Amino acid sequence: MPNGPSDDPGGWYVDDRCTNCDVARQLAPGLIGEVDGVSRILHQPRNAEESRQLHAAAYACHTRSIRHPSRQLDPALDPYPLRLDEGVYFCGHNSRQNAGANSYLLLRPSGNLMVDTPRWSDALATRYEAWGPVTEVLLTHRDHVAHGRRYADRFGARLWIHEGDLDAAPDADRVLRGTEPVEVSEGVIAHPLSGHTEGSVLYVADQRYCFSGDSFYWSRSTQDIEVAQSVTWYSIEVLAASLARSVDRLRFEWLLPGHGDRQYLPAEEMTERLRGLAKRVQQLRPEPVDFTALRW
């Protein structure tokens, strides 16, 4: 059995398929931690709450790496979609084809929105449909396009992407263009933010929720908003310019990224954090791709 240095022999463990995407540690802090660049079980679940956390992590893990030598996951403890706030849910069931990214379901009176997508399955689609009709599937950038067309067709929804990444989803129904904000649904604004990829986009709902894709995220290690400099595929200089252009247009309280931790702060504090980020990114320069350099 491929137990790691902190996994208890005979109990739950993380197998060697782990890609250090961090999602398990977001969902089970203290129970699952980073050891030698991958996730490990720090101790076995000791009560019902820790068992619930372990299952939340396991059902989100895109490599299905959280395992037990003799027991199966309990389907009754699959929590997804998982409520984050009123009308906002984490979809879970992250997809390896979307680089293990988080995706979200936003409930709206005029029709629900899915931001990026979980792995595809008919059963999962039925589960998300149970929360009401989904009218829009919003893609944040090219790395997260897998399953977008399939979910959109299942829901009878429109698939959105920015023209900068259109070659990754050429059959999108709506194409965002240029750099100006666009309302994609009542109260939901797309903010083009080229940098991580050419066609990266943020979606902000009700000046409260920011679905940031991979443009920026909350880092537990720095306790601040950060960009993934070492995996900025298109241009860190373009990302700096995009942030400088957009920072005073953005107002939100919840930061909900594709990778990295989620965070709630009062809107005024979040704005000040963004301004600080924009200044720091102005000083960054291109560097080689290095996944191990990410500061989760």
N, C-alpha and C positions, 0 to 999 in steps of 0.2 A: 504494500500500500504506500503511495507516494506522499507520506506525511512530511510536512516542512518542520523546521526547527522549533516552531511554537505550537504545532498541532499536536493534540493529545492522541497517542496511539489508541486505536479502538473506538474513537469518537468521531465527531464531525471534523472534517478537514477540508482544505483547499487544494485541489489537485494541480498538477504542473501545467495545465492549460491556461492558468491565470495570466492576464495581460497587464495587470496593475492599472486597470481603468479607474479604480477608486470607488465605483458605485457601491460595492459591498460595505466599504468603510463609512460611506455616507449614511447608510441605512442601519448599521449595527456598530456604532462607535463604542469602543471599549471591549466589545466582543470579538470584532475582527479588526486587525491592525496591519500595518505595513512592516514586513520583516525582509530584509535583503532584497528590496525592490519588488515584492509581490505581496498579496494579501495572505494572511494566516489567521487561523482561529487562535485567539489569545487564551481563551479558556472555554470549556464546554458550557452550554446554556444551563443556568442554575435555577431558573424559574420560568413561569409562563411568559413574562414579558421578554426575556432574552430569547426564548424559543420563537416568539413572534418576530423579533428582530432578525434572527437567523433566517427564518423563512422569507421575510421581506427581501433580505440580501440575496438569498439563493434564487428566488423567483425573478429577480432583476438581472442576475449575473448572465452576461451574454455568452460565456463559454460553459455554463452549467458546471462550474468548478467546485461548488460547495456541496460536499458529498458525505455520506456515512457508509461504512463498510457493510452494514447489515440492515439499514432502515431507509425507507423512501421518504421524500418530502411529503408533508401532510397537505393535500389539496385544500382542506378547510382553512389552512393558514396562508393561502395565497391572497394577499391583501389588495390586489390591483383590479381596477384603478384605485390608487391610494390618495385620500384627501389631503391636500396641503393647506388649503384655505377655502373659503366659501366660493364654490364654483370652479375651483382649480384642482386638478388631479394629476398625479404622476402615473403614467401608463404602466411602468415596469416592463418586464419581459423584453429587456433590451436586446437588440439584434447585432450579431457579429458583422452582418453586412452593412450596418450603419456605424461601424467602429465602436460598438457598445454604448452608443449615445443615449442619454435620457430623452424621453418624449413626454408630451403633456396633452391633457384633454381640458379644454376651456369651455365651460357650459354657458350658453347664451340664450336669451329668449327667442332670438331670431334664427337660431341654429348653432349647434356646437362646432368648435374648431379643434382640430388635432394639429399640434405643432411638432414636426418631425414624426417619426413612426416607430412603434415597437416592432418586434419580429412579426411576421405574418402568420396567422392561423385563422381558420374560419371561426373557431370557438372564441378566440380573442376578439375578433371583429364583432361577433354577436354580443359579447360582454360590453364593449364600448357603445354599441348601438342601444343597449338597454338604458343608457342615460339620456337618450333623445337623439334626434336626427343630427348627423354631422354634415355640415354644408360646405366646409372649407378644410383642406389639408394644406398646411403652410410649411414649406421647406425652408430651413434657414440657410442651407448652402449645399454644395455638391457632395460632401462627405456623407450626408444623411438622406440621400434620395431613395435608397432601397425601400421597396414596398409602398412608396408613395402612390404610384399609379394604381396599385392593386387595392389599397385601402380606399382611395378616392372613388374608384369604380364600384366597389362594394357599397359605399355609402351614398353613391350618387352625388358626390361632392366635387368641387372644383379644386384642382391642384395648382399651387402657386410656387413660383421660383423667380429669382432675379435673372435678367438677361446675361449677366456675367458668368453664370453657371448653367445656362440653358442647355448646353451640350450634354450635361449630365441628366437632364430630364426634358428632352426635346418635345415630348408630348404633353407638357404642362398646359393647363387650360387658361391660366392667367400669368402674364409675364410682367414683372416689375422692371421699370427702366429708369436709368439715371440715378441721381442721388437724392431727390426730393422725397419726403415722406408721403405715403399713400394710405388712405383708409381702405382696408380690405374687408371690413365688416363693421357694423356700427360700434364705435368706441374702440376699435382695434386698428392700430396704425403700424404699417411696415416702415422701418427706417433702414434704407440701404447703408451698409457699413463695410465697404470693401476693405480687404486687408488679409484676414485669415485665408479667405479665398476671394477671387475677384467679385463673386456675386453674393457674398455674405450679407445677411439681413437680420435685423432685430425686429421682433414684434412686441409692441407695448399695448396692453389692454387697460383701459380706464385710468390711465396714468397711475397704475398700481402694480401691474405685473409686467416684467420684462423677460421675454423668452429670448435669450441672447445667443443661442446656438453655440458656436465655439469662438465668438468674438472676445468675450471676457467672462470671468467666473469668480466666485468667492473662494479664496485660498484659506484653508485652516492654518497653514503654517505661517502665513504673513498676517492673517486676520485683516485682509483687505481685498479689494477687487484687483484682479490681475489679468494679463493677457498671456496666452501660451506662446511666448516668443520663439521657443525652440521648435514649434510645429506650426508656425505661420507660413502657410504654403505659398501665398501670393506675394505679399510685400509688407514688412513691418513699417516701412516709411509710409505706404498708402494707408495702413491701419492708423498710424499716428495722425495723418491728415483727416481721415474719416472721423476719428474721435474729436479732433479739434473743431470740425465742422458741426458735429452733432451734439456735443455734450450739453449745450445750453437748450437744446430742443427736447432732451430726454428728461422725463420725470416719472419715477416709479418708486415702489416700496419693496417689492419682491424681485430678487434676482434669481432667475430660473434658467440655468445654462444647460447646454448639451453635455458637457463634461465639467467636472469640478463641483464644488458644493453649492447648495442653495443658501440664500440668506435673506432675512427680513431686516430692514432698517427704516426709520422714518424718512420720508421723501427728501427732506432738507439734508439729512446726513448722507443719504445715498448720492445726492447731487454733488456734495463736497468730495465724496470718495471718487466719483467719476472725474471731477476736475483734477484731482490729484493724479489719477491714472493717466489722463490725457497728457499731463506735464511729464510724467515719467516715461511714457511711451515715446515722446518726442526725442528722448535721449538714446533710445535703443537703435541698434544697427542689426543687419541680417547676421544670422549665425547658422551653422549647420543643423540639420534636423536631428534632434536628440530627444526621444521620448523620456529618457531617464532624468532629464533636466527639469521636468514639470514639478512645480511646487504645489502639491495638492494641499 
